[in-house]
Structure formats: structure tokens, C-alpha cells
Amino acid sequence: MFTVIGIMFAGIATGYLLRRVERLQKVGKPISYTIFLLLFLLGISVGANKEIVDNLVPLGGQALLLALAGTLGSVLAGWGVYHLFFKERSRR
């Protein structure tokens, strides 16, 4: 996991240093297509794994619960930050 995060930060640093290179400004679409391909290949890998497919209902329920909890937490945190830092306070 730390390897993936390290590679991502190395990419961010490299992109920051090379942000003025015009050729790199045109990589948005190819990157999107590459991500779509990787997601498709991940789907094939999951579909081919008998253990995952057999446990899809319990795993899906847990994943749904985690996704909802994460979304709710993010919304509440965003609401709190907005009201704490950005909302104008009425002055009397």
C-alpha cells in the first residue's frame, strides 16, 4: 500500500515539475481510456475469482455499508467545514 501511495506522490511531484511541458497537457483522454481499460480488466479478474463471486452478496452488503458511511461522513465533515470557515456570519 505504501508503494502505491509513494508512486502516486512521485507522480504528483513529477507532474508539478513538468507542468509547463505542453505535450503533457494533452494526456487527459489517454489517461481516462487507460483507467477504463484497467477497471474492465479488474472486473474480469473479479468475475473469474470463484471465491469472490460466491461471496458477492455478503461482500456487497458490507461494501455498500462502508460506502454509505464514508459518504455520510464526508458530507457531514464538508458541512461542518463550510459552516465553520466559509459561511458569512450575521453581524449585529
ZADOLUM-654374 format. One line per field, with one value per residue: residue in one letter; x, y, z of N, C-alpha, C, O in turn; chain; residue number from 1. Coordinates in steps of 0.2 Angstrom, whole numbers, plus 5000, padded with zeros to 4 digits. Layout:
type <- (A ...) .
n.x <- (X ...) .
n.y <- (Y ...) .
n.z <- (Z ...) .
ca.x <- (X ...) .
ca.y <- (Y ...) .
ca.z <- (Z ...) .
c.x <- (X ...) .
c.y <- (Y ...) .
c.z <- (Z ...) .
o.x <- (X ...) .
o.y <- (Y ...) .
o.z <- (Z ...) .
mol <- (A ...) .
seq <- (NUM ...) .
This chain:
type <- (M F T V I G I M F A G I A T G Y L L R R V E R L Q K V G K P I S Y T I F L L L F L L G I S V G A N K E I V D N L V P L G G Q A L L L A L A G T L G S V L A G W G V Y H L F F K E R S R R) .
n.x <- (5004 5010 5019 5011 5005 5017 5022 5011 5013 5026 5023 5014 5024 5032 5024 5021 5033 5035 5024 5024 5027 5021 5016 5013 5001 4991 4987 4976 4964 4969 4974 4961 4955 4964 4962 4949 4951 4959 4950 4940 4948 4950 4937 4935 4945 4939 4927 4931 4936 4931 4929 4926 4915 4906 4904 4898 4886 4886 4898 4895 4885 4892 4901 4893 4888 4900 4903 4891 4893 4905 4902 4892 4899 4909 4900 4895 4907 4911 4900 4901 4914 4911 4902 4909 4920 4917 4904 4895 4894 4880 4880 4878) .
n.y <- (4994 5006 5007 5010 5022 5030 5030 5037 5050 5052 5054 5065 5075 5074 5078 5091 5097 5096 5103 5114 5109 5107 5096 5087 5092 5086 5074 5069 5063 5050 5045 5043 5033 5023 5021 5016 5004 4997 4996 4988 4976 4973 4970 4958 4950 4950 4943 4931 4925 4913 4912 4926 4928 4919 4924 4936 4943 4944 4952 4962 4969 4973 4981 4991 4996 5002 5011 5020 5024 5031 5041 5048 5052 5061 5070 5076 5081 5090 5099 5104 5110 5120 5128 5132 5139 5146 5151 5166 5175 5182 5199 5209) .
n.z <- (5000 5004 4994 4983 4986 4988 4974 4968 4974 4970 4956 4957 4961 4950 4940 4944 4943 4929 4924 4914 4902 4886 4879 4889 4893 4886 4889 4895 4890 4885 4897 4904 4896 4898 4912 4911 4904 4913 4924 4918 4916 4929 4933 4925 4932 4944 4941 4937 4948 4959 4973 4976 4968 4974 4986 4984 4988 5003 5004 4995 5003 5014 5008 5003 5014 5020 5010 5011 5024 5023 5013 5020 5031 5025 5019 5031 5037 5027 5027 5040 5039 5030 5037 5047 5042 5030 5028 5029 5044 5053 5057 5071) .
ca.x <- (5000 5014 5022 5006 5005 5023 5022 5007 5016 5031 5020 5012 5029 5035 5019 5022 5039 5034 5018 5024 5028 5015 5014 5009 4994 4986 4987 4969 4960 4973 4973 4954 4954 4968 4959 4943 4954 4961 4944 4937 4952 4949 4931 4937 4948 4934 4922 4935 4938 4925 4928 4923 4908 4901 4903 4897 4880 4889 4904 4892 4882 4897 4904 4888 4888 4906 4902 4886 4896 4910 4899 4889 4905 4912 4895 4895 4913 4911 4895 4905 4919 4908 4898 4914 4925 4915 4898 4895 4890 4876 4883 4873) .
ca.y <- (5000 5012 5008 5013 5029 5033 5031 5042 5056 5054 5056 5072 5079 5075 5082 5098 5100 5096 5106 5118 5105 5107 5089 5083 5095 5083 5066 5068 5057 5044 5043 5041 5027 5018 5019 5012 4998 4994 4994 4982 4971 4972 4967 4952 4947 4948 4939 4925 4923 4909 4914 4932 4928 4915 4928 4943 4946 4947 4957 4968 4972 4976 4987 4996 5000 5006 5017 5024 5028 5035 5046 5052 5056 5066 5076 5080 5085 5096 5104 5107 5115 5126 5132 5134 5143 5149 5154 5173 5176 5188 5204 5213) .
ca.z <- (5000 5004 4987 4978 4988 4986 4967 4967 4976 4965 4950 4958 4961 4943 4936 4946 4940 4922 4922 4909 4896 4883 4877 4895 4894 4881 4891 4899 4887 4885 4904 4905 4892 4902 4918 4909 4902 4920 4928 4914 4917 4936 4933 4923 4937 4950 4939 4936 4955 4961 4980 4977 4966 4978 4992 4982 4992 5009 5002 4993 5008 5018 5004 5002 5021 5020 5005 5013 5030 5021 5010 5025 5035 5020 5018 5037 5038 5022 5030 5046 5037 5027 5042 5052 5039 5024 5029 5032 5050 5053 5061 5074) .
c.x <- (5004 5018 5017 5006 5011 5024 5017 5010 5022 5028 5017 5018 5032 5030 5020 5028 5039 5028 5018 5025 5021 5012 5011 5002 4989 4985 4980 4965 4963 4973 4967 4953 4958 4965 4953 4945 4956 4955 4940 4941 4951 4942 4931 4940 4944 4929 4925 4936 4931 4924 4924 4916 4903 4900 4901 4891 4883 4894 4900 4888 4887 4900 4899 4887 4894 4905 4897 4889 4901 4907 4896 4894 4908 4907 4895 4901 4913 4906 4898 4910 4916 4905 4904 4919 4922 4908 4898 4891 4886 4879 4877 4876) .
c.y <- (5006 5013 5012 5021 5033 5034 5036 5049 5057 5056 5063 5076 5080 5079 5090 5101 5101 5100 5111 5115 5104 5100 5085 5086 5091 5076 5065 5062 5051 5041 5040 5034 5022 5016 5015 5005 4994 4992 4988 4976 4969 4968 4959 4947 4945 4943 4932 4921 4920 4911 4921 4932 4924 4919 4935 4946 4948 4953 4963 4972 4976 4982 4993 5000 5004 5012 5022 5028 5033 5042 5051 5056 5062 5072 5080 5084 5091 5101 5107 5112 5121 5130 5135 5140 5148 5153 5161 5173 5182 5193 5208 5220) .
c.z <- (5000 4998 4983 4980 4987 4978 4965 4969 4972 4958 4951 4958 4954 4939 4938 4943 4932 4919 4916 4902 4892 4881 4883 4896 4890 4883 4895 4896 4887 4892 4906 4902 4896 4908 4916 4908 4909 4924 4924 4916 4925 4937 4930 4928 4943 4948 4938 4943 4958 4968 4980 4974 4970 4985 4990 4986 4999 5008 5000 4998 5012 5014 5003 5009 5022 5016 5008 5019 5028 5017 5015 5029 5031 5020 5025 5038 5033 5025 5036 5044 5034 5032 5046 5049 5033 5024 5032 5039 5050 5059 5064 5076) .
o.x <- (5003 5019 5020 5006 5011 5026 5019 5010 5023 5031 5018 5018 5034 5033 5019 5028 5042 5026 5013 5025 5017 5006 5006 4998 4983 4983 4980 4963 4960 4972 4966 4950 4956 4965 4951 4942 4954 4955 4938 4938 4951 4942 4928 4938 4944 4928 4921 4938 4927 4918 4920 4911 4898 4894 4902 4891 4882 4894 4902 4888 4885 4901 4901 4887 4893 4907 4898 4888 4901 4910 4896 4893 4909 4909 4895 4900 4915 4907 4897 4910 4919 4906 4903 4920 4925 4907 4901 4885 4889 4881 4873 4872) .
o.y <- (5011 5019 5016 5025 5039 5040 5040 5054 5063 5061 5067 5082 5085 5083 5094 5107 5105 5098 5112 5118 5101 5099 5081 5083 5092 5072 5059 5058 5046 5035 5035 5030 5016 5010 5010 5000 4988 4987 4984 4971 4963 4963 4955 4942 4939 4938 4927 4915 4923 4912 4921 4935 4926 4918 4940 4953 4954 4958 4969 4978 4982 4988 4998 5006 5010 5018 5028 5034 5038 5047 5057 5062 5067 5078 5086 5089 5096 5107 5114 5118 5127 5137 5141 5145 5153 5158 5161 5170 5188 5191 5211 5224) .
o.z <- (4996 4996 4979 4975 4984 4976 4961 4965 4970 4955 4946 4955 4952 4935 4933 4941 4929 4914 4913 4897 4895 4881 4882 4900 4892 4879 4897 4900 4889 4893 4909 4905 4896 4910 4920 4910 4910 4927 4928 4917 4926 4940 4933 4929 4945 4951 4939 4943 4960 4970 4984 4977 4971 4988 4994 4987 5000 5012 5001 4998 5014 5017 5004 5009 5024 5018 5008 5020 5031 5018 5015 5031 5034 5020 5025 5041 5035 5024 5037 5047 5035 5031 5049 5052 5032 5020 5037 5039 5048 5064 5061 5079) .
mol <- (A A A A A A A A A A A A A A A A A A A A A A A A A A A A A A A A A A A A A A A A A A A A A A A A A A A A A A A A A A A A A A A A A A A A A A A A A A A A A A A A A A A A A A A A A A A A) .
seq <- (1 2 3 4 5 6 7 8 9 10 11 12 13 14 15 16 17 18 19 20 21 22 23 24 25 26 27 28 29 30 31 32 33 34 35 36 37 38 39 40 41 42 43 44 45 46 47 48 49 50 51 52 53 54 55 56 57 58 59 60 61 62 63 64 65 66 67 68 69 70 71 72 73 74 75 76 77 78 79 80 81 82 83 84 85 86 87 88 89 90 91 92) .
